[in-house]
Amino acid sequence: MSRLLCIDPIVGDWYASHGQLFEVVAVDDDERVIEVQHADGNLEEIEQEDWLARCRAGSLNQAEPPAGARWHAAHGNQDTV
């Protein structure tokens, strides 16, 4: 029986899940949430339990940043258009 490894959320890294592309912008272990910013700029909080469930289901994958991404959380800057 194979065992799936879970993907840890890393601030500044991009992921894809359920057809959505997003960047992790914060991880709050006290509140047990992961804050993400979608490629369209919308913010969302994902509960850590949901992150783990997506990981176990195989619906969470690491991804490349979209072309022309306007923000870079890991560097704290924004590109100009």
N, CA, C and O of each residue as an XYZ file, in Angstrom:
324
protein
N       0.848     -1.172      0.000
C       0.000      0.000      0.000
C       0.896      1.238      0.000
O       1.760      1.374      0.866
N       0.701      2.128     -0.949
C       1.523      3.334     -1.020
C       0.966      4.403     -0.083
O      -0.238      4.477      0.162
N       1.865      5.216      0.426
C       1.468      6.275      1.347
C       1.745      7.619      0.688
O       2.864      7.877      0.244
N       0.730      8.476      0.625
C       0.892      9.798      0.034
C       1.579     10.721      1.033
O       1.244     10.725      2.217
N       2.525     11.491      0.556
C       3.166     12.489      1.387
C       2.381     13.779      1.282
O       1.958     14.169      0.194
N       2.187     14.436      2.401
C       1.444     15.683      2.393
C       2.391     16.832      2.040
O       3.573     16.811      2.383
N       1.859     17.806      1.367
C       2.611     18.990      0.962
C       2.461     20.033      2.055
O       1.343     20.445      2.366
N       3.564     20.465      2.639
C       3.508     21.517      3.647
C       3.287     22.866      2.966
O       3.891     23.143      1.930
N       2.425     23.706      3.541
C       2.227     25.047      2.982
C       3.431     25.926      3.297
O       3.792     26.097      4.462
N       4.044     26.477      2.271
C       5.218     27.328      2.442
C       4.891     28.713      1.913
O       4.504     28.874      0.756
N       5.053     29.716      2.780
C       4.768     31.098      2.384
C       5.611     31.455      1.170
O       6.827     31.264      1.155
N       4.933     31.982      0.147
C       5.605     32.382     -1.083
C       5.540     31.337     -2.181
O       5.816     31.643     -3.341
N       5.178     30.100     -1.834
C       5.058     29.044     -2.844
C       3.649     29.010     -3.420
O       2.686     29.400     -2.759
N       3.539     28.539     -4.657
C       2.265     28.449     -5.371
C       1.778     27.011     -5.411
O       2.564     26.065     -5.480
N       0.449     26.874     -5.364
C      -0.199     25.565     -5.358
C      -1.444     25.622     -6.239
O      -1.960     26.699     -6.540
N      -1.914     24.453     -6.644
C      -3.159     24.339     -7.399
C      -4.035     23.308     -6.708
O      -3.565     22.248     -6.293
N      -5.325     23.638     -6.593
C      -6.286     22.724     -5.991
C      -7.666     23.034     -6.533
O      -8.079     24.193     -6.572
N      -8.375     22.005     -6.948
C      -9.750     22.161     -7.454
C      -9.821     23.218     -8.563
O     -10.763     24.010     -8.612
N      -8.829     23.224     -9.445
C      -8.834     24.157    -10.572
C      -8.436     25.576    -10.229
O      -8.496     26.456    -11.088
N      -8.031     25.819     -8.998
C      -7.641     27.158     -8.555
C      -6.134     27.218     -8.344
O      -5.535     26.289     -7.804
N      -5.527     28.322     -8.777
C      -4.103     28.563     -8.590
C      -3.959     29.621     -7.497
O      -4.610     30.664     -7.561
N      -3.108     29.364     -6.485
C      -2.976     30.314     -5.389
C      -1.589     30.249     -4.767
O      -0.864     29.265     -4.907
N      -1.243     31.338     -4.072
C       0.020     31.468     -3.361
C      -0.260     31.499     -1.863
O      -1.196     32.169     -1.427
N       0.527     30.793     -1.078
C       0.402     30.869      0.377
C       1.043     32.184      0.821
O       2.207     32.451      0.523
N       0.259     33.006      1.543
C       0.780     34.290      2.012
C       0.991     34.318      3.522
O       1.709     35.180      4.028
N       0.367     33.371      4.257
C       0.569     33.303      5.705
C       0.097     31.948      6.211
O      -0.809     31.335      5.647
N       0.730     31.495      7.288
C       0.310     30.277      7.974
C       0.163     30.644      9.444
O       1.116     31.099     10.076
N      -1.041     30.443      9.986
C      -1.315     30.761     11.385
C      -1.578     29.452     12.125
O      -2.686     28.916     12.092
N      -0.542     28.950     12.790
C      -0.664     27.682     13.508
C      -1.604     27.792     14.706
O      -2.273     26.818     15.051
N      -1.666     28.970     15.351
C      -2.562     29.144     16.496
C      -4.024     29.026     16.078
O      -4.817     28.376     16.759
N      -4.378     29.654     14.958
C      -5.758     29.615     14.448
C      -5.995     28.406     13.542
O      -7.131     28.118     13.165
N      -4.916     27.703     13.195
C      -4.968     26.514     12.327
C      -5.549     26.832     10.949
O      -6.382     26.095     10.422
N      -5.077     27.975     10.368
C      -5.509     28.358      9.029
C      -4.305     28.722      8.176
O      -3.245     29.097      8.676
N      -4.508     28.597      6.879
C      -3.512     28.974      5.880
C      -4.157     30.042      5.021
O      -5.200     29.808      4.409
N      -3.544     31.209      4.973
C      -4.088     32.292      4.152
C      -3.443     32.219      2.778
O      -2.222     32.141      2.649
N      -4.287     32.247      1.756
C      -3.798     32.156      0.386
C      -4.337     33.324     -0.428
O      -5.383     33.893     -0.117
N      -3.601     33.666     -1.472
C      -4.049     34.675     -2.427
C      -4.127     34.000     -3.781
O      -3.137     33.478     -4.294
N      -5.327     34.020     -4.350
C      -5.552     33.394     -5.650
C      -4.907     34.227     -6.753
O      -4.588     35.399     -6.552
N      -4.720     33.625     -7.897
C      -4.087     34.296     -9.028
C      -4.844     35.551     -9.440
O      -4.258     36.465    -10.019
N      -6.157     35.604     -9.142
C      -6.939     36.798     -9.480
C      -6.860     37.873     -8.399
O      -7.472     38.932     -8.538
N      -6.110     37.611     -7.321
C      -5.909     38.591     -6.262
C      -6.787     38.399     -5.039
O      -6.531     39.021     -4.008
N      -7.810     37.564     -5.113
C      -8.695     37.338     -3.969
C      -7.989     36.567     -2.868
O      -7.210     35.652     -3.135
N      -8.274     36.952     -1.612
C      -7.712     36.274     -0.451
C      -8.704     35.251      0.087
O      -9.917     35.431     -0.020
N      -8.173     34.175      0.668
C      -9.005     33.136      1.255
C      -8.231     32.485      2.391
O      -7.005     32.387      2.343
N      -8.952     32.043      3.410
C      -8.350     31.244      4.467
C      -8.779     29.798      4.272
O      -9.959     29.511      4.072
N      -7.812     28.893      4.331
C      -8.082     27.462      4.236
C      -7.720     26.856      5.585
O      -6.606     27.043      6.074
N      -8.652     26.135      6.185
C      -8.353     25.473      7.449
C      -7.309     24.390      7.204
O      -7.314     23.731      6.164
N      -6.413     24.213      8.177
C      -5.355     23.220      8.026
C      -5.918     21.823      7.788
O      -5.332     21.038      7.043
N      -7.053     21.504      8.415
C      -7.675     20.200      8.203
C      -8.113     20.030      6.747
O      -7.994     18.941      6.185
N      -8.625     21.114      6.131
C      -9.031     21.063      4.730
C      -7.807     20.893      3.832
O      -7.851     20.151      2.851
N      -6.702     21.590      4.172
C      -5.454     21.462      3.417
C      -5.000     19.998      3.418
O      -4.643     19.441      2.380
N      -5.024     19.386      4.618
C      -4.604     17.993      4.737
C      -5.539     17.052      3.969
O      -5.083     16.091      3.349
N      -6.839     17.327      4.011
C      -7.807     16.499      3.285
C      -7.568     16.594      1.778
O      -7.615     15.584      1.076
N      -7.311     17.808      1.281
C      -7.015     17.986     -0.150
C      -5.743     17.239     -0.521
O      -5.661     16.615     -1.579
N      -4.754     17.311      0.360
C      -3.481     16.641      0.122
C      -3.679     15.125      0.038
O      -3.199     14.480     -0.894
N      -4.381     14.570      1.011
C      -4.624     13.124      1.036
C      -5.437     12.665     -0.162
O      -5.251     11.551     -0.650
N      -6.344     13.523     -0.643
C      -7.185     13.173     -1.790
C      -6.432     13.315     -3.115
O      -6.923     12.899     -4.164
N      -5.235     13.906     -3.055
C      -4.459     14.096     -4.275
C      -4.911     15.286     -5.102
O      -4.552     15.402     -6.274
N      -5.708     16.182     -4.493
C      -6.213     17.337     -5.237
C      -5.438     18.614     -4.940
O      -5.878     19.705     -5.304
N      -4.286     18.488     -4.282
C      -3.433     19.638     -3.977
C      -2.052     19.362     -4.547
O      -1.438     18.337     -4.249
N      -1.571     20.284     -5.366
C      -0.268     20.105     -6.009
C       0.519     21.399     -5.978
O      -0.060     22.485     -6.000
N       1.839     21.286     -5.927
C       2.681     22.466     -6.077
C       2.552     22.940     -7.515
O       2.338     22.139     -8.425
N       2.685     24.258     -7.719
C       2.504     24.832     -9.053
C       3.499     25.963     -9.276
O       4.087     26.495     -8.335
N       3.667     26.308    -10.521
C       4.499     27.452    -10.891
C       3.658     28.722    -10.785
O       2.449     28.673    -11.012
N       4.271     29.857    -10.444
C       3.513     31.115    -10.423
C       2.970     31.409    -11.823
O       3.594     31.044    -12.819
N       1.828     32.058    -11.899
C       1.296     32.404    -13.214
C       2.182     33.450    -13.883
O       2.843     34.242    -13.211
N       2.187     33.441    -15.201
C       2.948     34.450    -15.941
C       2.402     35.823    -15.586
O       1.188     36.032    -15.582
N       3.289     36.751    -15.289
C       2.860     38.112    -14.983
C       2.263     38.264    -13.599
O       1.497     39.197    -13.360
N       2.598     37.361    -12.675
C       2.069     37.498    -11.310
C       2.437     38.877    -10.789
O       3.579     39.316    -10.925
N       1.457     39.564    -10.188
C       1.650     40.958     -9.778
C       2.178     41.109     -8.366
O       2.559     42.216     -7.984
N       2.217     40.065     -7.586
C       2.688     40.166     -6.208
C       3.627     39.018     -5.902
O       3.602     37.972     -6.552
N       4.443     39.238     -4.912
C       5.381     38.211     -4.482
C       5.456     38.285     -2.965
O       6.253     39.049     -2.420
N       4.632     37.500     -2.279
C       4.534     37.572     -0.818
C       5.876     37.327     -0.147
O       6.187     37.968      0.857
N       6.666     36.423     -0.675
C       7.926     36.091     -0.026
C       8.901     37.256     -0.055
O       9.794     37.342      0.788
N       8.736     38.156     -1.021
C       9.660     39.275     -1.158
C       9.042     40.590     -0.711
O       9.737     41.603     -0.624
N       7.723     40.586     -0.421
C       7.065     41.780      0.091
C       7.009     42.929     -0.891
O       6.973     44.089     -0.479
N       7.000     42.636     -2.184
C       6.916     43.717     -3.160
C       5.861     43.419     -4.197
O       5.374     42.293     -4.303
N       5.511     44.443     -4.966
C       4.569     44.262     -6.048
C       5.210     44.762     -7.336
O       5.926     45.763     -7.342
N       4.944     44.055     -8.414
C       5.414     44.499     -9.718
C       4.498     45.610    -10.210
O       3.317     45.643     -9.863
N       5.017     46.486    -10.986
C       4.183     47.534    -11.568
C       3.763     47.121    -12.958
O       4.444     46.345    -13.629
N       2.641     47.645    -13.375
C       2.120     47.308    -14.711
C       2.356     48.456    -15.641
O       1.994     48.384    -16.815
